[in-house]
Amino acid sequence: MSTAYYGYLLAHFIGEQPDGEQVYFSYSEDGLYWKDLNNGQPVLRSGLGEQGVRDPFIIRSPRDNSFYIIATDLRIANGKGWDVAVNEGSRDIIVWQSQDLVSWSEPWAVTLGIEGAGCVWAPEAIYDEQAQNFLVFWASATKDFDNEERKQKIYCARTKDFRTFSEPELYIEQDNHIIDTTIIAHAGSYYRLSKDETTKNITLEKGASLEKDAFTPVSAPSLEAIYGVEGPQIFKLNDREEWCLIIDRFAEGKGYLPLLSANLDRGEFRVVEDGSFDLGATKKRHGSVIQITREECNRLLAAYGDGHQTLPGQFADPDLAKFGDRYYLYPTTDGFSGWSGTQFHVFSSPDLRIWQDEGVIVDLLSPQVPWAIGSAWAPAIAEKHGKYYFYFCGKMENGVSAIGAAVADSPAGPFTAMPEPLITMEQMKRLSIKMGQTIDPAIYTDEDGISYMLFGNGDGAIVQLGEDMVSVVESTMANIDGLHDFREAVTVLKRGGLYHFTWSCDDTGSENYHVNYGTAEHLYGPVTYHYPVLVKNAAKGMLGTGHHSIMQEPGKDQYWIAYHRFVTPLTRFKDGKGFHREVCIDPVTFGKDGLMQPVKL
């Protein structure tokens, strides 16, 4: 059974500056647009040997479900120079181990270089299914008996645990110097890319096994024509039969250049044009990429992300709730032109950081919702008498949006949807309620256990829900006055005897989408507008911040706001950013005056 990969992790270093030769992480969801993790600072540091590492290579072990990073024991920034590094460099590699990509062991050193080896550079590994062990290989500059000059060759050894290794042996020798070899398996074959250290370009070979004599050259003209590059790394893209090769443009000082190939056998590579990839704020030097699962993406974002994004992937309009000792997040599934998604997922978490996808709970294209044909937007959740009520938007056959309801015995479902919508535009006209679209439900339950739905686009409205939670008391429906610059997504909470209203302004496709705040003495208003409480932070690349929910920790004066922003990095989608959004969570605080304070982004 194949693993469902969701994103990518790049381990790399950044150059010869004082802190540059350590292990850095970057994260991507498509393999071309990358986010620097850990605020652009090292994730791992080596205090062993040369006090720094280069060329970190990360591998997932099928033997013990661990991850290993192996790296060159080298720090050019210490001032010894390249001549010393080539001729008298460390014969060690530095190794780390982790079970989850977040908690890493202390590093350990292993001496792999043969006697007289001038260096041990760019160690990599590949798991040999047939031998049930890892082939580890690296470059060393060694002298032959009949040659006074050192020559770079690739050596190898075998291991099962990255602690005990077989005796090193020569793996690749060519007419020219060779370094920076990488290998990928596909369809029973192995593809080996290496840097010709004399011509400074990358060559490709194919083999039926990992044995040193099993490989033959593959012509790759477009790849071989690129000079002044090194550090090739290749990985399969998660969503298609295509591979991404990244090569370090060291001669130009430009960092990585990606190339794509749909046919490794033919050596066909095409350069990705400038503007169609983004390697992040820091220049990445020789590293490695692995495919990672959604859970692993989530863990990396929680540990090393920007402190705001909480869900990997494209989601929007999040409704956050806590039931028992677990948090639940109900978002719109995003990434579709015209907001044309059809399914709702729910995610659960013990700590607001690590989220588990509990699966699809409502599908508008299934018989589950007979009245809807698509446009699954802006859900909300409520609990009453041990039942869980899910409210959602969908379009009817006439193309007009409506709000539906579904009920379940668990926050994660399965949910049973009502056969007819709960709120419609026809209803608004009949009741003389001003409304652009009947969308964006939010639920408020008062001290007496009576629940209300707030909703609307263009104008906000409120209505009391029936005791069954899937009907409305039409006589209680009214517009809410005082929602300054109102666009959609109105919510309310009660604190300190005041009703605190928040609502989204501008357009979700605008980078200026934001949340306004006001208070009222009565649930039905009028609302006194105060100021925006959630606005973009362009300096951090946080744009289009809005369509939120605010959750109070049960029994505590503690609050959280869940909202969306444009997908980052912002370069990933040049057009239609309002269709490509990601979910964030931040704390909400109140000042001494009792008013909600602007959220700090």
HELIX and SHEET records of a PDB file:
HELIX    1   1 ASN A   38  GLY A   40  5                                   3    
HELIX    2   2 ILE A   76  ASN A   78  5                                   3    
HELIX    3   3 TRP A   82  GLU A   88  1                                   7    
HELIX    4   4 PRO A  221  GLU A  224  1                                   4    
HELIX    5   5 ARG A  294  TYR A  304  1                                  11    
HELIX    6   6 SER A  337  TRP A  339  5                                   3    
HELIX    7   7 MET A  425  ARG A  430  1                                   6    
HELIX    8   8 ALA A  538  LYS A  540  5                                   3    
HELIX    9   9 LEU A  570  ARG A  572  5                                   3    
HELIX   10  10 LYS A  577  PHE A  579  5                                   3    
SHEET    1   A 4 TRP A  34  ASP A  36  0                                        
SHEET    2   A 4 TYR A  24  SER A  28 -1                                        
SHEET    3   A 4 TYR A   5  PHE A  13 -1                                        
SHEET    4   A 4 ARG A 285  THR A 293 -1                                        
SHEET    1   B 4 VAL A  53  ARG A  60  0                                        
SHEET    2   B 4 PHE A  67  ASP A  73 -1                                        
SHEET    3   B 4 ASP A  92  SER A  98 -1                                        
SHEET    4   B 4 TRP A 108  THR A 111 -1                                        
SHEET    1   C 4 TRP A 121  ASP A 128  0                                        
SHEET    2   C 4 ASN A 133  THR A 142 -1                                        
SHEET    3   C 4 LYS A 151  THR A 159 -1                                        
SHEET    4   C 4 GLU A 169  ILE A 172 -1                                        
SHEET    1   D 4 ILE A 178  HIS A 186  0                                        
SHEET    2   D 4 SER A 189  ASP A 196 -1                                        
SHEET    3   D 4 ASN A 201  GLY A 207 -1                                        
SHEET    4   D 4 PHE A 215  VAL A 218 -1                                        
SHEET    1   E 4 GLU A 230  LYS A 236  0                                        
SHEET    2   E 4 TRP A 243  ASP A 248 -1                                        
SHEET    3   E 4 TYR A 256  ASN A 263 -1                                        
SHEET    4   E 4 GLU A 268  VAL A 271 -1                                        
SHEET    1   F 4 PHE A 315  PHE A 323  0                                        
SHEET    2   F 4 ARG A 326  THR A 333 -1                                        
SHEET    3   F 4 GLN A 343  SER A 349 -1                                        
SHEET    4   F 4 GLN A 356  ASP A 363 -1                                        
SHEET    1   G 4 GLY A 374  LYS A 384  0                                        
SHEET    2   G 4 LYS A 387  LYS A 395 -1                                        
SHEET    3   G 4 SER A 401  ALA A 408 -1                                        
SHEET    4   G 4 THR A 416  ALA A 417 -1                                        
SHEET    1   H 4 ALA A 442  THR A 445  0                                        
SHEET    2   H 4 SER A 451  PHE A 455 -1                                        
SHEET    3   H 4 ALA A 461  LEU A 465 -1                                        
SHEET    4   H 4 VAL A 472  ASN A 479 -1                                        
SHEET    1   I 4 GLU A 488  ARG A 495  0                                        
SHEET    2   I 4 LEU A 498  CYS A 505 -1                                        
SHEET    3   I 4 HIS A 514  ALA A 520 -1                                        
SHEET    4   I 4 THR A 528  LEU A 534 -1                                        
SHEET    1   J 3 GLY A 546  GLN A 552  0                                        
SHEET    2   J 3 TYR A 559  PHE A 566 -1                                        
SHEET    3   J 3 ARG A 581  VAL A 588 -1                                        
END                                                                             
